[in-house]
Each structure stands twice: as structure tokens, then as C-alpha cells.
Amino acid sequence: MKELGLNLNNKKLLETKRPGLAKHFTLEVKPEYDSDKSGSNDEKSNSIVMESGPIMIVSPEVHEDWQLVSNVESAKTPTYYDVIVSKLNHSDKVKLKEEAKNNLKALKDQPDTDWEFWASVITDFHKVLRTDHDKFCAHLSRGIPAPLRGMLWQLFSDAINNNLEEKYRDLLNEPSPYEKLIRRDLPRAFPHVDYFNTKKGKEGLFNVIKAYSLFDEQVGYCQGIHFLVGCLLLHMPEEAAFSVLVKLMSRYGLRGQFTPKMDKLHERMFQFEKLLSIHLPQVHRHLDAQGVLPSMYASQWFMTLFAYRCPLDLVFAVFDVVLVEGADKMLNFALALMKKNQQVIVCLDFESLLEFFNGHAFDVYKNSPSEFIEDAYSFDIPSRLLHKLSKQYSAEAARQEKLQCMEDDVKRKNIELTEKLKKLKYAYKTLNTEHQDVTQELVQAKMSVAMLDEENQRLKRELAAIHSGMLKVEKENEYQRQLDRLMDNNTQLVDENAELKCRLEELKVMMAEHKLKYTKSVNKNEEIKKQFLLK
């Protein structure tokens, strides 16, 4: 699937017995970006997601004339078509009919061509379809003559519109943010068709796709459009191809397959699966048992009108019928393809089935477009049944959307709780780290306390020793003080004693003197007495 850039993300494909919406299968269109970062806004990828998800398309700048279109919800195709009709509702068929009649004259000599019938179709297509539908179908089965095909496609789709063609020419002069992506993907569309290997073919393909990316801002650019545009350009000029593409998207409802929610594509695959279970129950049971869902193989059929990996003669046959009967006829072609291959399908396993659908499913109709159309018409699919299936899909889609909303709400709450859990874990980790730090600090503090306690005990012992020493010193000091006092007292006493001695000496001297005087006095008194006595 490299040409279309399709990646099958089938990690859940081995699951069986899944609901009709087949939410687990993803078909993704992922363009590779150029290395130039400056153009990042121009090169945003477009993804087609079959997982109840949208086509992830980045719309271009809002165009003034089509502001209303961008505001319309993707599922509301009638509103979109009303916008187109209100702006571009002038049909100009006269010139095309004249050209078709001129081409028809060249077919007059070809025995296999009912030129009268095709002349009546050119004159009044709607009348022929209304009054002689079976004959019309028979002629479609034999194939539209190649010289008339492009012009008849324009008539069938009511795409002859000078206003649309003028709009196309105006859009070519405007820049599109998807230009780099479109040019990069050009080689992937019909690489084996010589016309698209020429400069003219590539430029035509680029111009139409670019113009539509500007014309329909919600769809923008998607790779699947390459195949629709390529088939148209092989039969008509660029302006006409653009007009038919607009009609295919709007009037035929293909736009619903490319809008963000892809409601129409989901609905069509839902219808196909139900119709497959009704018309080909054995094939349906086998595919269901193998876990092969329609989204794994049929989505590319419906998105490209079977143009992806299908021989061009078969693709043109599909375009012939769809442009006449409507897009729902794609379901007939899908059922015809499944029925034609049913003997092979029921014998293949999961991997072989995917490989078969991807490469060999169309081999049974090789060079037989008429048989392909006849087999498609062999299935009677009442419009009431399709309407019923559409209502079932809408109910199922609403239920799935409700479940999805609930799931999204749960996911949102889960994300919030996860975020809270992360914060709590971070807080816990922070607290745990802090706790470890505090614990480490506590251990270190305890060790420090123990060391300090030991130091304290040592200091206490030293203090006790010092205290004991101090007591001794104090005692010694006391003794010294007492001794000093005694010495002071002794000194004082010595001084006093010395003084007393001096006094004593003085007294002794005085006494000696007094004694001497006394002696002298006594002696004198004796002498006096003697003298007195003598007298």
C-alpha cells in the first residue's frame, strides 16, 4: 500500500467478534514531512483514521467566499450542497451536448455502439433513466463509449457549470498550505499510468487537488482525493474535473467520507458488513472468525471509488454506474467482488486475506468490466434497507459516541487522577527524600549526641579531676592564705616583738638609768643619812 502511503496499525487485529463499527482498526495516511522546518504549517500530516476518529486534516486559511462552508458540520452534506447551489447554480450544458453529439457521429460506423441510445442520453439523460432504466443499465454494463465517457460523466453529475470553472481558475491563483504535500504525493497516484508521468498530467492533478483544498476548507487535502481526480483527468480537462469532483463530494455524498468525523464512510462500511451477512453469510462468518473487518479492506474501495489498486477499466465501470445511480452502488460492486471471490476467501487465513484483498481481489474481473457491472446489478439492495441500516448505524454511532464520551470522561478523569497520582508520588518522593535526609540528619545528630555525650562525660571526668585538683589547690591556697596570714601575723608579731624588744631595751636602759639614779639616790641618801647622823 506504499503508493497511497497507507499504514496498517493492526496491533489489535487478532481480536475477533468486534462490533460493527470496527473501532480497533486504523487506516492512516501519513505524509512524510520535508526537512524544512519553516514550512511546518504547510506540511501538517493528514490522517484518515477508521477508529471512530476523524480525518486529521489541517484546513487552510478561511476563504472569504466560503466562510459558511467551514462553519457547517462535516456530517451535514445537504447544508454544504445548499451553499454550493446557492453560489454556483447555473448549468451550461448546451456546448457540452453539442460536443458530445459531434463525438457520437464518429461512433455511428461502429457496429457495437448503439449511437441512437447514447444520442437520446445526451439529449435528455434524466428522461431516459426515468423511462427506460433497465435498458440504461444494460448499456452501462456494456460500457460507455470511451469518446463519450468524460462528457457523459459531466452530464450525469450535472457538473457543467461556468461559475464553478471560473471559481477553479480563480483558486489556481491562490496559494495553498498543502502545495508541498500535494506535489510530494503526486508520484503515488497511478504510477503506472503514462499520462501522470508527464509534466502535463502531474500539473493537472496538482492543480485540481490544490484548487479543491482551497474550495473546501474543512476537507482541505487528503491523499485519497488523488485517485478520484486522476480518473476524472483521464477523461476531461482540469476545469471539468474540478466541477465533477465538487459534485461527487457534495451531490453524491463522498465529502462525508473525507470530513473530520468520516461519518459517511463509517456508515457505508456498517451497511456493507450488514449486507455481507445477508447476501454472503458464509463469507461473513469466515471473515468474522478470522478477525478481518471491512475497515481493513473496504475503506479504500469506498474512499477512492475502487480506484486504489483496481484495473482502470473496472474503475471506469464503477464511475459510470455511480455517476448514474448514486454512491450507494459502491455497495453493489463490493458485494459482487466478494461473491466472485468467495471460494478463495473462505480458504484463506488472516494474513492471507489481507494480502489477497490488497493485491489480487480484482483479478477475477480482469478485462471484464461488463461482468463486474452485471454482477453488481445482480444484487437487489432496496433503498428502504439502506435507510434502515443508516438509522441503525446512527443509533449505534450515537451509542458509541455516548460510550466514547463516557470513555473520554473516564480517560480525562483517569488522566487527572494520574496527574494527581504523579504529583502525590512526586510529593511522596520529595517527602521520602526529605525523610531520608531528616533520618540521616537524625542519625548523624544521634551520633553527634553520643559523641557529645561521650565528650561530655570525658569533660565531666576532666572537670571532676580539675575540680578535685582545684579543691586541692584551694586547700593548698587556703593553707597558703592561712600561712600567709600567719606569716603576716608572725611578721607583725615579729615587728611588734622587735618593737617591744626595742621598748624593752629602752626600758632596760631607762631602768638601768633609773637604777643608776636610784643607786645614786640611795647612795646619796645614805651619805645624807650618814651625814645627818654624823651631825
Rosetta blueprint (number, residue, H / E / L):
1 M L
2 K L
3 E L
4 L L
5 G L
6 L E
7 N E
8 L E
9 N L
10 N L
11 K L
12 K L
13 L L
14 L L
15 E L
16 T L
17 K L
18 R L
19 P L
20 G L
21 L L
22 A L
23 K L
24 H L
25 F L
26 T L
27 L E
28 E E
29 V E
30 K L
31 P L
32 E L
33 Y L
34 D L
35 S L
36 D L
37 K H
38 S H
39 G H
40 S L
41 N L
42 D L
43 E L
44 K L
45 S L
46 N L
47 S E
48 I E
49 V L
50 M L
51 E L
52 S L
53 G L
54 P L
55 I E
56 M E
57 I L
58 V L
59 S L
60 P L
61 E L
62 V L
63 H L
64 E H
65 D H
66 W H
67 Q H
68 L H
69 V H
70 S H
71 N H
72 V L
73 E L
74 S L
75 A L
76 K L
77 T H
78 P H
79 T H
80 Y H
81 Y H
82 D H
83 V H
84 I H
85 V H
86 S H
87 K H
88 L L
89 N L
90 H L
91 S L
92 D L
93 K L
94 V H
95 K H
96 L H
97 K H
98 E H
99 E H
100 A H
101 K H
102 N H
103 N H
104 L H
105 K H
106 A H
107 L L
108 K L
109 D L
110 Q L
111 P L
112 D L
113 T L
114 D L
115 W H
116 E H
117 F H
118 W H
119 A H
120 S H
121 V H
122 I H
123 T H
124 D L
125 F H
126 H H
127 K H
128 V H
129 L H
130 R H
131 T H
132 D L
133 H H
134 D H
135 K H
136 F H
137 C H
138 A H
139 H H
140 L H
141 S H
142 R H
143 G L
144 I L
145 P L
146 A H
147 P H
148 L H
149 R H
150 G H
151 M H
152 L H
153 W H
154 Q H
155 L H
156 F H
157 S H
158 D L
159 A L
160 I L
161 N L
162 N H
163 N H
164 L H
165 E H
166 E H
167 K H
168 Y H
169 R H
170 D H
171 L H
172 L H
173 N L
174 E L
175 P L
176 S L
177 P L
178 Y L
179 E H
180 K H
181 L H
182 I H
183 R H
184 R H
185 D H
186 L H
187 P H
188 R H
189 A L
190 F L
191 P L
192 H L
193 V L
194 D H
195 Y H
196 F H
197 N H
198 T L
199 K H
200 K H
201 G H
202 K H
203 E H
204 G H
205 L H
206 F H
207 N H
208 V H
209 I H
210 K H
211 A H
212 Y H
213 S H
214 L H
215 F H
216 D L
217 E L
218 Q L
219 V L
220 G L
221 Y L
222 C L
223 Q L
224 G L
225 I H
226 H H
227 F H
228 L H
229 V H
230 G H
231 C H
232 L H
233 L H
234 L L
235 H L
236 M L
237 P L
238 E H
239 E H
240 A H
241 A H
242 F H
243 S H
244 V H
245 L H
246 V H
247 K H
248 L H
249 M H
250 S H
251 R L
252 Y L
253 G L
254 L H
255 R H
256 G H
257 Q H
258 F L
259 T L
260 P L
261 K L
262 M L
263 D H
264 K H
265 L H
266 H H
267 E H
268 R H
269 M H
270 F H
271 Q H
272 F H
273 E H
274 K H
275 L H
276 L H
277 S H
278 I H
279 H H
280 L L
281 P H
282 Q H
283 V H
284 H H
285 R H
286 H H
287 L H
288 D H
289 A H
290 Q H
291 G L
292 V L
293 L L
294 P H
295 S H
296 M H
297 Y L
298 A L
299 S H
300 Q H
301 W H
302 F H
303 M H
304 T H
305 L L
306 F L
307 A L
308 Y L
309 R L
310 C L
311 P L
312 L H
313 D H
314 L H
315 V H
316 F H
317 A H
318 V H
319 F H
320 D H
321 V H
322 V H
323 L H
324 V H
325 E H
326 G L
327 A L
328 D L
329 K H
330 M H
331 L H
332 N H
333 F H
334 A H
335 L H
336 A H
337 L H
338 M H
339 K H
340 K H
341 N L
342 Q H
343 Q H
344 V H
345 I H
346 V L
347 C L
348 L L
349 D L
350 F H
351 E H
352 S H
353 L H
354 L H
355 E H
356 F H
357 F H
358 N H
359 G H
360 H L
361 A H
362 F H
363 D H
364 V H
365 Y H
366 K L
367 N L
368 S L
369 P H
370 S H
371 E H
372 F H
373 I H
374 E H
375 D H
376 A H
377 Y H
378 S L
379 F L
380 D L
381 I L
382 P L
383 S H
384 R H
385 L H
386 L H
387 H H
388 K H
389 L H
390 S H
391 K H
392 Q H
393 Y H
394 S H
395 A H
396 E H
397 A H
398 A H
399 R H
400 Q H
401 E H
402 K H
403 L H
404 Q H
405 C H
406 M H
407 E H
408 D H
409 D H
410 V H
411 K H
412 R H
413 K H
414 N H
415 I H
416 E H
417 L H
418 T H
419 E H
420 K H
421 L H
422 K H
423 K H
424 L H
425 K H
426 Y H
427 A H
428 Y H
429 K H
430 T H
431 L H
432 N H
433 T H
434 E H
435 H H
436 Q H
437 D H
438 V H
439 T H
440 Q H
441 E H
442 L H
443 V H
444 Q H
445 A H
446 K H
447 M H
448 S H
449 V H
450 A H
451 M H
452 L H
453 D H
454 E H
455 E H
456 N H
457 Q H
458 R H
459 L H
460 K H
461 R H
462 E H
463 L H
464 A H
465 A H
466 I H
467 H H
468 S H
469 G H
470 M H
471 L H
472 K H
473 V H
474 E H
475 K H
476 E H
477 N H
478 E H
479 Y H
480 Q H
481 R H
482 Q H
483 L H
484 D H
485 R H
486 L H
487 M H
488 D H
489 N H
490 N H
491 T H
492 Q H
493 L H
494 V H
495 D H
496 E H
497 N H
498 A H
499 E H
500 L H
501 K H
502 C H
503 R H
504 L H
505 E H
506 E H
507 L H
508 K H
509 V H
510 M H
511 M H
512 A H
513 E H
514 H H
515 K H
516 L H
517 K H
518 Y H
519 T H
520 K H
521 S H
522 V H
523 N H
524 K H
525 N H
526 E H
527 E H
528 I H
529 K H
530 K H
531 Q H
532 F H
533 L H
534 L H
535 K L
